[in-house]
Amino acid sequence: MSTESLALPQPAITARPLVDRLHGWITTVDHKRLGLLYIGYALLFLLIGGIEAAAMRIQLIGPRYNFVSPQVFNRLFTMHGTTMIFFVVMPLVFGFANYLVPLVIGARDMAFPRLNAFSFWLMAFGGMLLYFSLLGANGLYGAGNAPDVGWFAYAPLTSRTFSPGHSTDFWTLSLLVSGFGSIGTAINIITTIVCMRCPGMTLGRMPLLAWLNLIMGGMVILAISPLSAAQIMLLVDRYLGGHFFDTQAGGSAVVWMHFFWIFGHPEVYVLVLPGFAFASEIIPVFSRKPIFGYAVMVAATISIAFIGMSVWAHHMFTVGMASSANMFFVLSTMAIAVPTGIKIFNWLATMWGGKIDFKAPMLFCVAFLFQFLVAGLTGIMLGAAPFDWQLGNSYFVVAHFHYVIVGGILFTIFAAFYYWFPKMTGRMYSERLARTHFWLFVIGFHLTFDFMHIPGLLGMPRRIYTYEPGRGWDLWNLIVTIGVVFQAAGVLVFMLNLVISWLAGDQAGDDPWDAWTLEWLASSPPPDYNFAEEPVVRSRRPLWDLKHPEDPDWKYE
Amino acid sequence: MSPTSIFAPASTPAAAIFGLSTLVLGVTAAIFVCVCALLVYAVVTFKKRPDDDGSEPAQVYGSNQVEIAWTVIPTLIVVVLFLASARVITSVQNADRSPGSIQVVAVGHQFWWEYRYPALGIVTANELHVPVSDSTQPTPTFITLLSADTDHSFWIPRLGGKTDLIPNRVNSTWIDPYETGLFLGQCAQYCGTQHAKMLLRVYVDTRNAFDSWVDQQRQPAREEVDVAEGRHVFQRTSCINCHAVSGTVATGQFGPDLTHLMSRDTIASGIAPNTVENLRAWIRDPESFKPGSRMPAMKLTDRELDSVTAYLASLR
């Protein structure tokens, strides 16, 4: 091994005591350490949210099965949804953004390191606040602790009348606090990308990862603000006698829906754009070709962001909007399929004519392409308002958005884990364990979420703790639950791989994938200052230019 | 076959949605096949070979012609799907109320359904009766949807799409079933602890059967002599705060109207057959029957339970 080639006398450095090292992590303002904190925190919550999902699936394994009470089931789906969106996927995408954005634009840190640390700890505190509710905050009338109003918490279920305890307050405050953290991070990402690019990196030469995170940051500010406003209004209703959503005093339940979904739908794009960013970096490197249609990819992302801000009420086709409003949201929802389709075609075209190396990151990206296609097509079905009158709020919707969030976003996040693991730790992951993880997770994912569409088509609504026999739903629910076993096994193999490889993996070297963006110029793991010398770039693929001086990209761009 | 399949429509709105769904499914299936074929072809053809020489493939940066093609074609597909959706939206949402139609007011409660027929003077619960509608003499049923507490959603998959019942808001939907029989569904918007057991039952009767059901429902409550003790217990306890029995002192509004309780097949919003044993068990301890139900146990003695059950069982 290359590490044994040098035998310098070791200076007598004693390891710093554990408490010092912990203190270092807690007080850090380094973007890489904060990125890893985000990621570690999210993985912890991934386990918790996964256990909640597994408990729900055991309850639904057969009709009138009795594993948990209805009160517990309602808490499980509320906590599962809130946890997975706000405390798993959000911190994962923020964690990778924190770690990678300064590196890919050749910067030494984020623009506001202290704000960065503050934002992380706000989000961490928000997650703790949510789970603190388990210690004694009652929920719905007659029910036990922890929030149980559903993750979109429709009014008036959240009013003091129906939710007399404090669990709804914990839910509200938790999202309010972590929401401020998200806004802080978004401001940081935008400022970093706008102000701190290295010399030569014009906007048009920025890696797509930076572009997509820039647009994601903008969407976070636009989406989280109405959510925070709604949470404040809800608190006013609950404690100061306000009537925003209090239907018993002339308030409007529909206004909450608008506020929630004008956050909720852009949120999907907030989560998926970083996923697109990972795919847009990984697919070219493992196909050995530059991204196909770079400018079109950027344009498509911007139009997704624009249109994505105007589709929210497709979550509300069943609330009795006027037919003209329904038509508008059908059109805007379907229109978003066009730029999204362009992206899928561009990734395919990037692979076309390449030499595709199916290492774990690429495996996850190919599965992502397939699954995201399916998710998009079921999205078109749901976007046709009359079809949604049947499919909305059924298990078909549950299957659809898990296809997006797990099959689309989580798969690209797994790809990102394997792709950047060598950079973050300096060690190579185990390809054999990664493949085991991939196949277990693919099998589990498809058993669970393919078959979950069917009970929805057969009339099974979501959020029911049990169901009647004789509806034709039994077999499908059984298969769905079996899939969970494979998914859980896959995630355990994944976590095992991370731990084992971090402790005992082979040295990875600075550029194990023969990649082209600036993070691979830094050492693995990068030093505190990232780059000893400020890099200067002349094209979108600075490392390609270095490796191919005879045929550099800047001649063609 | 599932009794709640959206692919077995038995009413005009459900059939219109079914028609649209076949178009959407066809188009999306075609897209799926085309893109999957491209993906599989790319994965198989452009896989790195074991004997690869390590050289880089041709570096292609993009192509405007291709980009235009895969922008324009999906746009055209979107236009088609939008127009097809708009047509169904209009036909279902803006349907005229024909003179022969039945008017029903459905009120969602935690966790049961109240049905009122204002023109017919009927109040009942959990089991909606409507006449069959034939094309020569259509008798559609228009349902005004209200909520007494939280959000609910009215969804009978074989008869139509779902529409929410939202407090402080008036919604409506309509059905015109063209076959008789029992159609099932359940509440489709999370409404609290027992959302899962807020089942919907729609009985589509022949015109004659519907008319005789109407006549029967318009009768005042029966007053049988041999259940006087049970009636006394019922009227003396707080049962009457929530339940109504027409023509008596029981005028409560929070729970189901019991005037013709025994004309219904099920109790507790469709979760159990309406037998004397189930009725007694339900009154004795609603919590064990349907945890989270808003009906409290009245702590009746066995004798009181028997007599109240007997009284309720007389309300045919």
Interface residues (C-beta under 8 A of the other chain):
Chain A: S69 P70 Q71 N74 L140 Y141 G142 A143 D148 G150 Y154 A155 P156 L157 F162 T247 Q248 G250 G251 S252 A253 V254 S287 R288 K289 P290 F292 G293 Y294 A295 V296 T318 V319 G320 A322 S323 N326 M327 V330 L331 M334 A335 A337 V338 G341 I342 I344 F345 N346 L348 A349 M351 W352 G353 G354 K355 I356 D357 F358 V366 L369 F370 L373 V374 L377 T378 I380 M381 A384 A385 P386 F387 D388 W389 Q390 L391 G392 N393 S394 L457 L458 G459 M460 P461 R462 R463 I464 Y465 T466 Y467 E468 G470 R471 G472 W473 H548 D551 D553 Y556 E557
Chain B: M1 S2 P3 T4 S5 I6 F7 A14 A16 I17 L20 S21 V24 L25 V27 T28 I31 F32 V35 C36 L38 L39 A42 V43 F46 K47 K48 R49 D52 E56 P57 A58 Q59 V60 Y61 G62 S63 V66 E67 W70 T71 P74 T75 V78 L81 F82 A84 S85 A86 V88 I89 T90 V92 Q93 N94 L145 D149 T150 D151 S153 W155 P157 G160 G161 K162 T163 D164 I166 P167 N168 R169 N171 S172 L184 G185 Q186 C187 A188 Q189 Y190 C191 G192 T193 Q194 H195 A196 K197 L199 I271 P291 G292
